[in-house]
């Protein structure tokens, strides 16, 4: 059996794993205004968090400014509202951008948010080559499982490969994509489907980058992944090990990657949001602890632990602190960080790893036979597979074949949960005032010229990132940039999958 840090990295990507360096504790935060989210960032850093992770509201994710009719009632609700480079400057105010690593959960508008981040860093004297972090930038899983897409798949892939090329030259420490199984699992997939569809998405991104003329070892070391952690402890640990092995072999044998960093599957983990229950919410602390421990024993590079109240609302400061403390207890008190892949060699663990790998390989082969993941999405294949798995799982809960403690068994009467975090209606009004003032104090001619340059690049083959960065720095808004791209790329309309 190979050792941790050796190809195919089943047992971990580093020889000593957490003995050398603990995983990044990256608690997800983002709500209301940029100023309120900035306060939460600083609070979590003061409590010992080691990396930032930002959630954006639905209008930001969908490419609408807060004053758009489609944004009404949604501003700041499930994440922070970011319309302008000024908002981004407020979000990041007082944070050491040359030192801290920032993850942004953003997909269809990832290019614009990255441009805003780079612009703010430059304003603060931090060179683009110094910024460290990740944009999710995984639009394929949006078509499969989540729905926050804007453009059709093929121009969306062009945006992604433009980011790959730009970061290679301008932001070499930035992870250009976080290929996400998390949302696939949240939509109801099995563990093996999560691995298969995530890696198939990764294969599609690699193929698109190669087709765009990039060399595999120039961009592959900056690819990263994002997985879910559920309650079946052994299966979850095995899932992470199987995914690493599959990706390493795929990158070496299918794409000819020679740099070991191109072969390593590095990933962030978040505990399972869909596993959280709105009843007996203290039980969620136990669920999150089990899931976090599985992620650590599975070799994650960074971790978010959910708050116990997230089945009902965004987490309060107190529940966010408890979630972070869960990671810290595992790191500093449990002793598991002393041993790289302590389950390696276990008959049960190795058999589970082999099973998940075999099931995932079978699904990937089916997708390859269809012409790849983009073609499979257009045919509705992964969507149907996930729907079937989700239906089977829900049926098992309703028949009590799967017990959810406090939900379908061991149920008790309890009073309503108090003290939940609520987003005040004034957040939207304040955001609209700021956006109006921003638009009033800029050069309309500069904005128009910058947006025309974005459209011209979109109509041709030039890399879009320099034009988007130029537009951001000349005070074009996120929604205006998205509209400029809509004018060239069009919008995607989902077909019904039955």
C-alpha positions as CSV (number, residue, x, y, z in Angstrom):
1,X,0.0,0.0,0.0
2,X,1.3,3.4,-0.9
3,X,2.0,6.0,1.8
4,X,0.2,9.4,2.3
5,X,1.6,11.9,-0.2
6,X,2.3,9.2,-2.9
7,X,0.5,8.6,-6.1
8,X,-2.5,8.0,-6.5
9,X,-2.9,9.9,-3.2
10,X,-5.6,7.6,-1.8
11,X,-4.2,8.2,1.7
12,X,-3.8,12.0,1.4
13,X,-2.0,14.6,-0.7
14,X,0.8,15.3,1.8
15,X,3.1,12.8,3.5
16,X,2.5,14.1,7.1
17,X,-1.0,15.6,6.5
18,X,-2.1,17.5,9.6
19,X,1.0,16.8,11.6
20,X,2.7,19.4,9.3
21,X,-0.2,21.8,9.0
22,X,-3.8,21.7,10.0
23,X,-6.6,22.1,7.5
24,X,-7.9,25.7,6.9
25,X,-10.9,26.5,9.1
26,X,-13.0,28.4,6.7
27,X,-16.4,29.3,8.1
28,X,-19.0,30.3,5.5
29,X,-20.4,33.8,6.1
30,X,-22.3,36.4,4.2
31,X,-25.6,38.2,4.8
32,X,-27.2,41.6,4.5
33,X,-24.9,44.4,3.7
34,X,-21.2,44.4,2.9
35,X,-20.5,46.2,6.2
36,X,-22.4,43.6,8.3
37,X,-20.6,40.7,6.6
38,X,-17.2,42.4,7.1
39,X,-18.0,42.5,10.8
40,X,-18.8,38.8,10.8
41,X,-15.5,38.1,9.0
42,X,-13.6,40.0,11.7
43,X,-15.5,38.3,14.4
44,X,-14.7,34.8,13.1
45,X,-11.0,35.7,12.5
46,X,-10.8,36.9,16.1
47,X,-12.2,33.6,17.3
48,X,-9.5,31.6,15.5
49,X,-10.8,31.1,11.9
50,X,-7.9,30.8,9.5
51,X,-9.6,31.6,6.1
52,X,-12.5,33.6,4.8
53,X,-15.5,32.1,2.9
54,X,-18.2,34.4,1.5
55,X,-21.8,33.8,0.5
56,X,-23.6,36.1,-1.9
57,X,-27.3,36.9,-2.2
58,X,-29.3,35.5,-5.1
59,X,-29.3,38.7,-7.2
60,X,-25.5,38.8,-7.1
61,X,-25.4,35.2,-8.0
62,X,-27.8,35.7,-10.9
63,X,-26.2,38.9,-12.3
64,X,-28.8,41.4,-11.2
65,X,-28.1,44.6,-9.4
66,X,-30.1,45.3,-6.2
67,X,-32.3,47.8,-8.0
68,X,-33.4,45.3,-10.6
69,X,-37.0,44.2,-10.5
70,X,-35.8,40.5,-10.2
71,X,-33.9,41.4,-7.0
72,X,-36.9,42.8,-5.1
73,X,-37.3,41.1,-1.7
74,X,-34.0,39.1,-2.1
75,X,-31.4,41.7,-1.4
76,X,-29.0,40.4,1.3
77,X,-31.2,37.5,2.2
78,X,-29.1,34.3,1.6
79,X,-25.8,36.1,1.3
80,X,-24.2,39.5,1.0
81,X,-25.3,42.0,-1.7
82,X,-22.4,43.0,-3.9
83,X,-23.3,45.4,-6.8
84,X,-20.2,47.5,-7.1
85,X,-16.4,47.6,-6.5
86,X,-17.3,50.0,-3.7
87,X,-19.4,47.3,-2.1
88,X,-16.4,44.9,-2.4
89,X,-14.1,47.4,-0.8
90,X,-16.5,47.6,2.2
91,X,-16.7,43.8,2.4
92,X,-13.0,43.5,2.6
93,X,-12.2,46.7,4.6
94,X,-9.5,46.2,7.2
95,X,-8.7,42.6,6.1
96,X,-5.1,41.6,5.3
97,X,-5.7,40.6,1.7
98,X,-2.0,39.8,1.1
99,X,-2.1,37.2,4.0
100,X,-5.6,35.8,4.3
101,X,-7.1,33.3,1.9
102,X,-10.6,34.1,0.7
103,X,-13.1,31.7,-0.8
104,X,-16.1,33.1,-2.8
105,X,-19.1,30.9,-3.5
106,X,-20.0,32.4,-6.8
107,X,-20.4,30.8,-10.2
108,X,-22.1,32.5,-13.2
109,X,-20.7,35.9,-12.1
110,X,-17.4,34.6,-10.8
111,X,-15.4,36.6,-13.3
112,X,-16.8,39.9,-12.1
113,X,-16.5,39.1,-8.4
114,X,-12.8,38.0,-9.0
115,X,-12.2,41.3,-10.9
116,X,-13.7,43.3,-8.0
117,X,-11.5,41.4,-5.5
118,X,-8.4,42.1,-7.6
119,X,-9.3,45.8,-8.0
120,X,-9.8,46.3,-4.3
121,X,-6.5,44.5,-3.5
122,X,-4.7,46.8,-5.9
123,X,-6.3,49.8,-4.3
124,X,-4.9,48.6,-1.0
125,X,-1.4,48.1,-2.4
126,X,-1.7,44.3,-2.7
127,X,-0.5,43.1,-6.1
128,X,-2.8,40.7,-8.0
129,X,0.0,38.1,-7.9
130,X,-0.2,38.1,-4.1
131,X,-3.9,37.4,-3.6
132,X,-4.8,33.9,-2.4
133,X,-8.2,32.3,-2.5
134,X,-10.8,30.4,-4.5
135,X,-13.8,31.2,-6.7
136,X,-16.3,28.4,-7.0
137,X,-16.7,29.2,-10.7
138,X,-18.3,25.7,-11.3
139,X,-21.3,26.5,-13.6
140,X,-21.8,22.9,-14.8
141,X,-23.2,21.8,-11.4
142,X,-25.6,24.8,-11.5
143,X,-27.3,23.1,-14.6
144,X,-27.2,19.8,-12.8
145,X,-28.3,20.6,-9.3
146,X,-28.6,24.2,-8.2
147,X,-30.0,26.6,-10.8
148,X,-28.0,29.8,-10.5
149,X,-26.8,29.9,-14.1
150,X,-27.2,32.8,-16.5
151,X,-25.6,31.9,-19.9
152,X,-25.8,28.7,-21.9
153,X,-23.2,26.0,-21.0
154,X,-20.8,26.6,-23.9
155,X,-20.2,30.3,-23.4
156,X,-20.1,29.7,-19.7
157,X,-17.3,27.3,-20.3
158,X,-15.5,30.0,-22.3
159,X,-15.7,32.4,-19.3
160,X,-14.2,29.7,-17.1
161,X,-11.3,29.0,-19.3
162,X,-10.6,32.7,-19.7
163,X,-10.3,32.8,-15.9
164,X,-7.9,29.9,-16.0
165,X,-5.6,31.7,-18.5
166,X,-5.8,35.1,-16.8
167,X,-5.0,33.7,-13.3
168,X,-2.1,31.7,-14.8
169,X,-0.5,34.9,-15.8
170,X,-1.8,37.5,-13.3
171,X,-3.0,35.7,-10.1
172,X,-1.0,32.4,-9.9
173,X,-1.8,31.8,-6.2
174,X,-5.6,31.9,-6.8
175,X,-7.5,28.7,-7.2
176,X,-9.5,29.2,-10.4
177,X,-12.3,26.8,-9.7
178,X,-13.8,24.8,-6.9
179,X,-15.4,21.9,-8.7
180,X,-18.4,21.2,-6.5
181,X,-20.0,18.0,-5.5
182,X,-21.5,19.7,-2.5
183,X,-24.6,20.9,-4.3
184,X,-25.0,17.7,-6.2
185,X,-25.2,15.9,-2.8
186,X,-27.6,18.5,-1.4
187,X,-29.9,17.9,-4.4
188,X,-30.1,14.2,-3.3
189,X,-27.3,12.3,-5.0
190,X,-25.6,9.2,-3.5
191,X,-22.0,9.4,-2.4
192,X,-20.9,7.6,-5.5
193,X,-22.9,9.9,-7.7
194,X,-21.4,12.9,-5.9
195,X,-17.9,11.6,-6.8
196,X,-18.8,10.7,-10.4
197,X,-20.6,13.8,-11.4
198,X,-18.1,16.1,-9.7
199,X,-15.1,14.4,-11.4
200,X,-17.0,14.3,-14.7
201,X,-17.4,18.1,-14.4
202,X,-13.7,18.4,-13.7
203,X,-12.9,16.3,-16.8
204,X,-15.1,18.7,-18.9
205,X,-13.2,21.8,-17.5
206,X,-9.9,20.2,-18.3
207,X,-11.0,19.3,-21.8
208,X,-12.3,22.9,-22.3
209,X,-9.0,24.4,-21.1
210,X,-7.0,22.1,-23.4
211,X,-9.2,23.0,-26.3
212,X,-8.6,26.7,-25.5
213,X,-4.8,26.1,-26.0
214,X,-3.7,25.8,-22.3
215,X,-1.1,23.2,-21.3
216,X,-2.4,20.9,-18.6
217,X,0.4,21.4,-16.1
218,X,-0.1,25.2,-16.4
219,X,-3.6,25.3,-15.0
220,X,-4.3,21.9,-13.3
221,X,-2.4,22.6,-10.1
222,X,-4.9,25.4,-9.3
223,X,-8.0,23.2,-9.7
224,X,-9.7,22.5,-6.4
225,X,-12.8,20.6,-5.4
226,X,-15.6,21.0,-2.9
227,X,-17.4,18.1,-1.3
228,X,-20.2,17.4,1.1
229,X,-19.9,15.5,4.3
230,X,-23.0,13.4,5.4
231,X,-23.7,11.1,8.3
232,X,-22.7,7.7,7.1
233,X,-19.2,8.0,8.6
234,X,-17.3,5.1,7.0
235,X,-18.9,5.8,3.6
236,X,-17.9,9.5,3.7
237,X,-14.3,8.8,4.7
238,X,-14.1,6.3,1.9
239,X,-15.7,8.7,-0.6
240,X,-12.9,11.2,-0.2
241,X,-10.2,8.6,-0.6
242,X,-11.9,7.2,-3.7
243,X,-12.2,10.6,-5.3
244,X,-8.5,11.4,-4.8
245,X,-7.5,8.1,-6.4
246,X,-9.8,8.5,-9.4
247,X,-8.7,12.0,-10.1
248,X,-5.0,11.2,-9.9
249,X,-5.3,8.3,-12.3
250,X,-7.5,10.4,-14.6
251,X,-5.1,13.3,-14.7
252,X,-2.0,11.2,-15.3
253,X,-3.4,8.6,-17.8
254,X,-6.1,10.5,-19.6
255,X,-4.6,14.0,-19.8
256,X,-0.9,13.3,-19.5
257,X,-0.3,15.5,-16.5
258,X,3.2,15.1,-15.1
259,X,3.3,17.6,-12.3
260,X,2.3,15.8,-9.1
261,X,0.3,18.9,-8.1
262,X,-1.8,18.5,-11.3
263,X,-2.7,15.0,-10.2
264,X,-3.6,15.9,-6.6
265,X,-7.3,16.3,-5.7
266,X,-7.3,19.1,-3.1
267,X,-10.7,19.9,-1.6
268,X,-12.7,21.9,0.7
269,X,-15.5,20.2,2.7
270,X,-18.8,21.6,4.1
271,X,-20.9,19.6,6.5
272,X,-24.3,18.6,5.0
273,X,-26.9,21.3,5.0
274,X,-29.6,18.9,3.9
275,X,-28.9,16.7,6.9
276,X,-29.8,19.4,9.3
277,X,-33.2,19.2,11.0
278,X,-35.5,22.0,12.1
279,X,-36.7,19.9,15.0
280,X,-34.5,19.3,18.1
281,X,-31.8,21.5,16.6
282,X,-29.2,20.6,19.3
283,X,-29.0,17.2,17.5
284,X,-27.5,19.1,14.6
285,X,-24.4,19.7,16.7
286,X,-23.8,15.9,16.9
287,X,-24.5,15.5,13.2
288,X,-22.0,18.3,12.3
289,X,-19.4,16.8,14.6
290,X,-19.6,13.3,12.9
291,X,-19.5,14.9,9.5
292,X,-16.5,17.1,10.3
293,X,-14.6,14.2,11.7
294,X,-15.3,12.2,8.5
295,X,-13.9,15.1,6.5
296,X,-10.8,15.3,8.6
297,X,-10.2,11.6,8.5
298,X,-10.9,11.7,4.8
299,X,-8.0,14.2,4.3
300,X,-9.7,17.5,3.6
301,X,-7.6,20.7,3.0
302,X,-10.2,23.1,4.4
303,X,-13.5,22.7,6.3
304,X,-16.7,24.6,7.1
305,X,-18.9,23.3,9.9
306,X,-22.6,24.3,9.7
307,X,-24.4,26.1,12.5
308,X,-27.0,24.2,14.4
309,X,-29.8,26.7,13.5
310,X,-29.2,26.7,9.7
311,X,-32.2,24.6,9.0
312,X,-34.2,27.6,10.1
313,X,-32.1,30.7,9.3
314,X,-28.6,32.0,8.7
315,X,-26.5,31.2,11.7
316,X,-26.3,33.6,14.6
317,X,-22.9,34.6,16.0
318,X,-23.3,32.1,18.8
319,X,-24.0,29.1,16.6
320,X,-21.2,30.1,14.1
321,X,-18.8,30.2,17.1
322,X,-19.9,26.8,18.3
323,X,-19.5,25.4,14.8
324,X,-15.9,26.8,14.6
325,X,-15.2,25.4,18.1
326,X,-16.3,22.0,16.8
327,X,-13.4,22.1,14.3
328,X,-11.0,23.4,16.9
329,X,-11.9,20.5,19.4
330,X,-11.3,18.0,16.6
331,X,-8.0,19.7,15.7
332,X,-6.5,20.2,19.1
333,X,-8.2,17.7,21.5
334,X,-9.2,14.5,19.6
335,X,-5.8,13.4,18.5
336,X,-6.8,12.4,15.0
337,X,-4.6,15.0,13.4
338,X,-1.5,13.1,14.6
339,X,-2.1,10.2,12.1
340,X,-2.2,10.6,8.3
341,X,-5.0,8.4,7.0
342,X,-5.4,6.3,10.2
343,X,-8.0,4.1,8.5
344,X,-5.6,3.0,5.8
345,X,-5.4,-0.8,5.6
346,X,-8.7,-1.3,7.3
347,X,-10.6,-4.1,5.4
348,X,-13.9,-2.2,5.8
349,X,-12.4,1.1,4.7
350,X,-10.5,-0.3,1.7
351,X,-13.6,-2.2,0.5
352,X,-15.8,0.9,0.8
353,X,-13.2,2.9,-1.1
354,X,-13.1,0.3,-3.9
355,X,-16.9,0.2,-4.1
356,X,-17.4,3.9,-4.4
357,X,-14.5,4.1,-7.0
358,X,-16.1,1.3,-9.1
359,X,-19.6,2.9,-9.0
360,X,-18.2,6.3,-9.9
361,X,-16.1,4.9,-12.7
362,X,-19.2,3.2,-14.2
363,X,-21.1,6.5,-14.2
364,X,-18.2,8.5,-15.7
365,X,-17.9,5.9,-18.5
366,X,-21.6,6.4,-19.3
367,X,-21.1,10.2,-19.4
368,X,-18.0,9.7,-21.7
369,X,-20.2,7.6,-24.0
370,X,-22.7,10.5,-24.3
371,X,-19.9,12.9,-25.4
372,X,-18.9,14.3,-22.0
373,X,-20.7,16.2,-19.2
374,X,-22.0,19.1,-21.3
375,X,-23.7,16.7,-23.6
376,X,-25.0,14.6,-20.7
377,X,-26.4,17.7,-19.0
378,X,-28.2,18.7,-22.3
379,X,-29.7,15.2,-22.3
380,X,-30.7,15.4,-18.6
381,X,-28.7,12.4,-17.6
382,X,-27.2,13.5,-14.3
383,X,-30.4,15.4,-13.4
384,X,-32.5,12.2,-13.7
385,X,-30.0,10.1,-11.8
386,X,-30.1,12.6,-8.9
387,X,-33.9,12.9,-9.0
388,X,-34.2,9.1,-8.7
389,X,-31.7,8.9,-5.8
390,X,-33.4,11.8,-3.9
391,X,-36.8,10.1,-4.4
392,X,-35.5,6.8,-3.0
393,X,-33.9,8.5,0.0
394,X,-37.1,10.4,0.8
395,X,-39.2,7.3,0.5
396,X,-36.9,5.5,2.9
397,X,-37.4,8.3,5.5
398,X,-41.1,8.3,5.1
399,X,-41.2,4.5,5.6
400,X,-38.8,4.8,8.5
401,X,-36.3,2.6,6.8
402,X,-33.9,5.5,7.4
403,X,-34.3,7.0,10.9
404,X,-33.8,10.7,11.4
405,X,-33.6,11.3,15.1
406,X,-36.2,13.8,16.3
407,X,-37.8,14.0,12.8
408,X,-39.4,10.6,12.0
409,X,-38.5,8.8,15.3
410,X,-37.8,9.9,18.9
411,X,-40.1,12.9,18.3
412,X,-40.9,15.3,21.1
413,X,-43.0,18.4,21.5
414,X,-40.9,21.5,21.7
415,X,-41.4,25.3,21.7
416,X,-40.4,27.4,18.7
417,X,-36.7,28.3,18.4
418,X,-36.0,31.8,19.5
419,X,-33.2,34.2,18.7
420,X,-32.8,33.4,15.0
421,X,-31.0,35.8,12.7
422,X,-33.3,37.8,10.6
423,X,-32.4,40.2,7.8
424,X,-34.1,43.5,8.4
425,X,-36.1,45.1,5.5
426,X,-33.9,48.2,5.9
427,X,-31.0,46.3,4.4
428,X,-32.5,46.5,0.9
429,X,-33.4,50.2,1.2
430,X,-29.9,51.1,2.4
431,X,-28.3,49.0,-0.5
432,X,-30.5,50.8,-3.1
433,X,-29.5,54.2,-1.7
434,X,-25.8,53.3,-1.9
435,X,-26.2,51.9,-5.4
436,X,-28.0,55.0,-6.6
437,X,-25.3,57.3,-5.2
438,X,-22.6,55.2,-6.8
439,X,-24.3,55.4,-10.2
440,X,-24.8,59.2,-9.9
441,X,-21.2,59.8,-9.2
442,X,-19.5,58.2,-12.1
443,X,-18.7,58.9,-15.8
444,X,-21.5,57.5,-18.0
445,X,-19.1,57.7,-21.0
446,X,-16.4,55.7,-19.2
447,X,-19.0,53.1,-18.2
448,X,-20.4,52.8,-21.7
449,X,-17.0,52.5,-23.2
450,X,-16.0,49.8,-20.8
451,X,-19.1,47.8,-21.3
452,X,-18.8,48.1,-25.1
453,X,-15.3,46.6,-24.7
454,X,-16.7,43.7,-22.8
455,X,-19.3,43.0,-25.5
456,X,-16.6,43.3,-28.2
457,X,-14.4,40.8,-26.5
458,X,-17.4,38.4,-25.9
459,X,-18.2,38.6,-29.6
460,X,-14.6,37.6,-30.5
461,X,-12.0,35.4,-28.9
462,X,-10.0,37.8,-26.7
463,X,-9.8,36.9,-23.0
464,X,-12.7,38.6,-21.2
465,X,-11.0,39.0,-17.8
466,X,-8.9,42.1,-18.6
467,X,-12.1,43.8,-20.1
468,X,-14.2,42.8,-17.0
469,X,-11.5,44.2,-14.7
470,X,-11.3,47.4,-16.7
471,X,-15.1,47.7,-16.5
472,X,-15.1,47.2,-12.7
473,X,-12.4,49.8,-12.3
474,X,-14.4,52.2,-14.4
475,X,-17.4,51.7,-12.1
476,X,-19.6,49.4,-14.2
477,X,-21.8,47.4,-11.9
478,X,-22.1,43.6,-11.6
479,X,-25.5,43.7,-13.3
480,X,-24.4,45.9,-16.1
481,X,-21.5,43.6,-16.9
482,X,-23.8,40.6,-16.8
483,X,-26.2,42.4,-19.1
484,X,-23.4,43.1,-21.6
485,X,-22.6,39.4,-21.7
486,X,-26.3,38.4,-21.9
487,X,-26.4,40.6,-25.0
488,X,-23.8,38.4,-26.7
489,X,-24.2,35.0,-25.1
490,X,-28.0,34.9,-24.5
491,X,-29.5,33.2,-21.5
492,X,-30.1,29.5,-20.7
493,X,-33.6,28.2,-20.3
494,X,-33.8,24.8,-18.6
495,X,-35.7,22.0,-20.2
496,X,-37.9,19.9,-18.0
497,X,-36.3,16.6,-17.1
498,X,-38.7,13.7,-16.7
